[in-house]
Structures are given as C-alpha cells and as structure tokens.
Amino acid sequence: MKAATVAQLKKELKFKSQEETMQLCLRLARFKKENKELLTYLLFESDSEEGYIETVKEEVDVMFSDININSYFYIKKSVRKILRTIKKYIRYSGNKATEVELLLYFCEKLKSFRPSINRNTTLKNLYNRQLEYINKKIPLLHEDLQHDYGVILQQLNH
C-alpha cells in the first residue's frame, strides 16, 4: 500500500466529523510511541515552550548521568542516543529557538562531561558538528536571541 500525500490526507480529513477525526487520532496514537509523544506535546506541552524545554533538559541530565563511563565505546553509543532523543523532541516542537537552546544545552553537557571528549576523535567531531549546525541556525532567530545564543556559542568554541 502506497501512503497518501499530506495534501491528500488534508483534503480527506475535511470530510470527516469531529468525532471521526478524534477516533483517527487515537488510533494513530496506539500504533507508534512517537505518534503518542507528538500528540502529548501538541495537547499538553505546546502552550508552555519554556516548560517543555526544561522537561527535555531534565531528561537529558538523567541520560548523561546514566552513561557507562567504562569505555569510550559505551560513551559514544550513549551520546548518540541522547542526541537522537533531543532531535526527536526538536521535531515535535518545530520551534527554531527551542532547537538552538536544546542543542546548546547538549553541547554544554558534552563539553563538561568526564572523561573528556577531547580524548576521543569521534566524540570531538560530533561535538564540533553540532556547534557548526547551531552556528547556521542562529542567524534565523530574533536579534535578541541571536546575541544571547551567540555568546553561549562563543563560550563553547573555546
């Protein structure tokens, strides 16, 4: 079965009643964890972006504290998992400022992580790629945010 385009889905949803649309959403939420997480964000957390960011930061803190530091192999796997999780939450939000703030937080945590990421080329490259990505995203934000995030980025570059 070939999936319909978003435009086709939008047209078809116009013909559904409110009750039918709700049933479709609930059915969608049962099939994938990500669908349920997105629906949770849209219904409960999209009103307070600051609260959402704090919740994600707390989860990132827990994930960093759970990293097995016995070898760089486990550290790399865990760091990549944390970054995947952050990117997923960024997709839910769709807000550029949220994206930059969460990625800056990730980089801060990674830079202060012990054992140092400077002893591992892969981790250092991952860190540098995120800094470059953030640097490209900052000009798309409001001027005040550009300055604030630019200062943080400068601190992370040194």
Secondary structure by P-SEA (a helix, b strand, c coil): cccccaaaaaaaaaaccaaaaaaaaaaaaaccaaaaaaaaaaccccccaaaaaaaaaaaaaaaaaacccccaaaaaaaaaaaaaaaaaaaaaaccaaaaaaaaaaaaaaaaaccccccccaaaaaaaaaaaaaaaaacccccaaaaaaaaaaaaaaac
